[in-house]
């Protein structure tokens, strides 16, 4: 159930992160933004468990997932921008 919850939270976090960070370097497709949000939720869950913020098996909350999604979107934008310049 933890993975399903992380995916649902990641979906919402991806949408929220896209509204917070609209820009030209971020992915423009809804599906890609959602996938990056889910990845961000998994990143936030892993980092939160590693730092002791979340118990083992506990997923990231919405705020942590949004922060993780924003980090993933920034990294994606930096990598996509670098590939376009090359």
PALUMGU-882743 format. One record per residue: residue number from 0; residue in one letter; x, y, z of N, C-alpha, C, O in turn. Coordinates in nm, 3 decimals. Atoms other than C-alpha are relative to their C-alpha. Layout:
<pts>
resi resn n_px n_py n_pz ca_px ca_py ca_pz c_px c_py c_pz o_px o_py o_pz
NUM a X Y Z X Y Z X Y Z X Y Z
...
</pts>
This chain:
<pts>
resi resn n_px n_py n_pz ca_px ca_py ca_pz c_px c_py c_pz o_px o_py o_pz
0 x 0.082 -0.119 0.000 0.000 0.000 0.000 0.086 0.125 0.000 0.043 0.229 -0.051
1 x -0.089 -0.115 -0.007 0.296 0.234 0.062 0.042 0.049 -0.138 0.050 0.170 -0.160
2 x -0.042 -0.038 0.134 0.406 0.229 -0.302 -0.116 0.065 -0.075 -0.097 0.164 -0.146
3 x 0.117 -0.059 0.066 0.053 0.299 -0.427 -0.025 0.141 0.054 -0.055 0.232 -0.024
4 x 0.019 -0.131 -0.059 0.021 0.589 -0.183 0.106 0.097 -0.052 0.075 0.213 -0.081
5 x -0.107 -0.085 0.052 0.358 0.727 -0.299 -0.029 0.041 -0.144 -0.003 0.155 -0.181
6 x 0.034 -0.032 0.139 0.242 0.709 -0.663 -0.112 0.103 -0.005 -0.107 0.197 -0.085
7 x 0.111 -0.095 -0.001 -0.083 0.891 -0.583 0.048 0.138 0.045 0.016 0.239 -0.017
8 x -0.055 -0.127 -0.049 0.097 1.160 -0.381 0.093 0.060 -0.105 0.092 0.181 -0.126
9 x -0.089 -0.048 0.105 0.359 1.184 -0.657 -0.075 0.060 -0.117 -0.030 0.159 -0.174
10 x 0.084 -0.054 0.106 0.088 1.240 -0.916 -0.045 0.141 0.035 -0.031 0.234 -0.045
11 x 0.047 -0.131 -0.044 -0.056 1.528 -0.717 0.119 0.096 0.012 0.108 0.213 -0.026
12 x -0.119 -0.085 -0.017 0.293 1.661 -0.635 0.053 0.047 -0.134 0.098 0.161 -0.146
13 x -0.045 -0.040 0.133 0.389 1.663 -1.003 -0.084 0.111 -0.059 -0.032 0.203 -0.120
14 x 0.090 -0.104 0.050 0.085 1.868 -1.092 0.024 0.131 0.076 0.032 0.237 0.015
15 x -0.024 -0.120 -0.082 0.143 2.111 -0.802 0.135 0.062 -0.035 0.145 0.183 -0.049
16 x -0.133 -0.051 0.033 0.514 2.142 -0.884 0.001 0.069 -0.136 0.070 0.169 -0.154
17 x 0.008 -0.062 0.133 0.432 2.220 -1.246 -0.065 0.137 0.008 -0.024 0.230 -0.062
18 x 0.063 -0.130 -0.017 0.201 2.502 -1.136 0.091 0.098 0.074 0.086 0.218 0.048
19 x -0.092 -0.086 -0.073 0.466 2.635 -0.897 0.114 0.045 -0.089 0.157 0.160 -0.081
20 x -0.116 -0.029 0.084 0.745 2.620 -1.156 -0.032 -0.007 -0.149 0.026 -0.090 -0.219
21 x 0.020 0.004 0.145 0.604 2.691 -1.499 0.121 0.061 -0.068 0.173 0.164 -0.025
22 x -0.117 -0.051 0.069 0.888 2.741 -1.741 0.023 -0.073 -0.130 -0.043 -0.172 -0.160
23 x -0.024 0.058 0.132 1.028 2.662 -2.078 0.088 -0.124 0.005 0.081 -0.207 -0.085
24 x -0.092 0.115 -0.006 1.292 2.410 -1.964 -0.064 -0.124 0.059 -0.016 -0.235 0.037
25 x 0.065 0.115 -0.060 1.055 2.188 -1.769 -0.082 -0.073 -0.107 -0.117 -0.016 -0.209
26 x 0.078 0.075 0.098 0.866 1.914 -1.949 -0.138 0.061 -0.016 -0.200 0.105 0.081
27 x 0.127 -0.066 0.027 0.553 2.042 -2.114 -0.117 -0.097 0.002 -0.232 -0.054 0.016
28 x 0.108 0.097 0.003 0.352 1.721 -2.129 -0.050 -0.035 0.138 0.028 -0.046 0.233
29 x 0.061 0.035 -0.128 0.111 1.633 -1.852 0.050 -0.134 0.051 0.078 -0.149 0.170
30 x -0.043 0.134 -0.040 0.216 1.268 -1.851 0.144 0.004 0.051 0.175 -0.056 0.154
31 x -0.140 -0.007 -0.042 0.588 1.349 -1.830 0.014 0.074 0.133 0.094 0.034 0.218
32 x -0.002 -0.073 -0.127 0.529 1.603 -1.552 -0.048 -0.090 0.113 0.009 -0.087 0.222
33 x 0.052 0.092 -0.101 0.326 1.342 -1.363 0.104 -0.106 0.035 0.122 -0.138 0.152
34 x -0.104 0.101 -0.025 0.601 1.082 -1.403 0.114 0.059 0.081 0.164 -0.005 0.174
35 x -0.106 -0.064 -0.077 0.862 1.327 -1.279 -0.046 0.030 0.143 0.035 0.026 0.236
36 x 0.054 -0.019 -0.134 0.635 1.406 -0.984 0.003 -0.128 0.082 0.035 -0.126 0.201
37 x -0.006 0.129 -0.068 0.612 1.038 -0.899 0.145 -0.033 0.037 0.172 -0.083 0.146
38 x -0.142 0.021 -0.030 0.991 1.012 -0.923 0.041 0.089 0.117 0.116 0.045 0.205
39 x -0.029 -0.092 -0.110 1.014 1.316 -0.696 -0.053 -0.051 0.133 0.013 -0.035 0.236
40 x 0.057 0.056 -0.123 0.787 1.148 -0.441 0.085 -0.117 0.049 0.106 -0.131 0.170
41 x -0.088 0.110 -0.040 1.008 0.838 -0.445 0.132 0.052 0.055 0.186 -0.002 0.151
42 x -0.125 -0.061 -0.048 1.318 1.056 -0.404 -0.021 0.057 0.141 0.062 0.036 0.230
43 x 0.029 -0.056 -0.132 1.156 1.241 -0.111 -0.020 -0.109 0.104 0.022 -0.095 0.218
44 x 0.019 0.111 -0.093 1.052 0.912 0.047 0.132 -0.062 0.038 0.157 -0.088 0.156
45 x -0.131 0.061 -0.028 1.401 0.765 0.014 0.085 0.091 0.088 0.142 0.046 0.188
46 x -0.081 -0.092 -0.080 1.575 1.076 0.146 -0.058 0.018 0.140 0.017 0.024 0.237
47 x 0.064 -0.015 -0.131 1.321 1.117 0.427 0.024 -0.120 0.090 0.045 -0.104 0.210
48 x -0.029 0.120 -0.080 1.371 0.757 0.539 0.147 -0.007 0.036 0.182 -0.051 0.146
49 x -0.144 0.001 -0.028 1.749 0.792 0.513 0.036 0.098 0.111 0.124 0.071 0.193
50 x -0.028 -0.102 -0.101 1.746 1.107 0.727 -0.078 -0.021 0.129 -0.058 0.053 0.225
51 x 0.076 0.030 -0.120 1.504 0.957 0.979 -0.126 0.082 0.015 -0.188 0.080 0.122
52 x 0.122 -0.079 -0.007 1.215 1.190 0.897 -0.124 -0.089 -0.011 -0.228 -0.059 0.047
53 x 0.111 0.093 0.018 0.993 0.899 0.792 0.042 -0.136 0.051 0.158 -0.174 0.041
54 x -0.026 0.135 -0.047 0.965 0.555 0.945 0.015 -0.093 -0.121 -0.035 -0.062 -0.229
55 x -0.009 0.095 0.111 1.057 0.253 0.732 -0.139 -0.041 -0.046 -0.224 -0.077 0.035
56 x 0.129 0.034 0.057 0.767 0.182 0.499 -0.096 0.117 -0.008 -0.203 0.106 -0.068
57 x 0.085 -0.118 0.004 0.623 0.530 0.546 0.042 0.087 -0.118 0.161 0.112 -0.138
58 x -0.028 -0.083 0.117 0.598 0.746 0.235 0.008 0.147 0.035 -0.030 0.189 0.144
59 x -0.009 -0.144 -0.018 0.665 1.113 0.193 -0.140 0.061 0.000 -0.231 0.012 -0.067
60 x 0.125 -0.074 0.001 0.386 1.354 0.267 -0.007 0.087 -0.125 0.085 0.088 -0.207
61 x 0.022 -0.081 0.119 0.249 1.593 0.011 0.106 0.109 -0.013 0.156 0.133 -0.123
62 x -0.099 -0.107 0.007 0.487 1.876 0.100 0.137 -0.055 -0.039 0.204 0.003 -0.124
63 x -0.127 0.061 0.037 0.792 1.650 0.085 0.002 -0.046 -0.144 0.104 -0.033 -0.213
64 x 0.008 0.046 0.139 0.675 1.504 -0.244 0.005 0.117 -0.097 0.066 0.107 -0.203
65 x -0.005 -0.118 0.087 0.621 1.851 -0.392 0.142 0.053 -0.007 0.190 0.089 -0.115
66 x -0.139 -0.045 0.001 0.971 1.953 -0.286 0.085 -0.095 -0.084 0.169 -0.050 -0.162
67 x -0.074 0.098 0.081 1.110 1.630 -0.435 -0.030 0.016 -0.148 0.060 0.005 -0.231
68 x 0.038 -0.019 0.140 0.916 1.691 -0.757 0.063 0.127 -0.057 0.106 0.129 -0.172
69 x -0.064 -0.123 0.045 1.049 2.047 -0.779 0.148 -0.022 -0.025 0.203 0.026 -0.124
70 x -0.142 0.032 0.020 1.404 1.919 -0.735 0.019 -0.079 -0.129 0.110 -0.049 -0.206
71 x -0.012 0.080 0.123 1.351 1.661 -1.010 -0.026 0.087 -0.123 0.043 0.072 -0.224
72 x 0.028 -0.089 0.113 1.199 1.928 -1.238 0.117 0.095 -0.027 0.148 0.123 -0.143
73 x -0.116 -0.087 0.019 1.498 2.159 -1.179 0.114 -0.077 -0.065 0.178 -0.027 -0.158
74 x -0.106 0.084 0.059 1.743 1.877 -1.256 -0.035 -0.031 -0.146 0.051 -0.025 -0.233
75 x 0.044 0.030 0.137 1.539 1.782 -1.564 0.021 0.122 -0.090 0.071 0.110 -0.202
76 x -0.017 -0.122 0.079 1.537 2.144 -1.683 0.145 0.031 -0.028 0.179 0.077 -0.137
77 x -0.142 -0.024 0.022 1.912 2.175 -1.634 0.058 -0.097 -0.102 0.137 -0.057 -0.188
78 x -0.050 0.098 0.097 1.982 1.854 -1.824 -0.057 0.023 -0.139 0.015 0.010 -0.238
79 x 0.061 -0.026 0.130 1.737 1.938 -2.100 0.058 0.125 -0.064 0.078 0.129 -0.186
80 x -0.060 -0.122 0.052 1.882 2.288 -2.134 0.140 -0.022 -0.050 0.181 0.037 -0.149
81 x -0.138 0.030 0.041 2.234 2.151 -2.156 0.000 -0.079 -0.131 0.085 -0.056 -0.217
82 x 0.007 0.079 0.123 2.132 1.901 -2.426 -0.043 0.086 -0.119 0.000 0.060 -0.232
83 x 0.041 -0.088 0.111 1.967 2.174 -2.633 0.113 0.090 -0.045 0.124 0.123 -0.163
84 x -0.111 -0.090 0.035 2.276 2.394 -2.619 0.109 -0.073 -0.076 0.186 -0.012 -0.150
85 x -0.107 0.078 0.065 2.499 2.112 -2.744 -0.029 -0.027 -0.144 0.052 -0.091 -0.212
</pts>
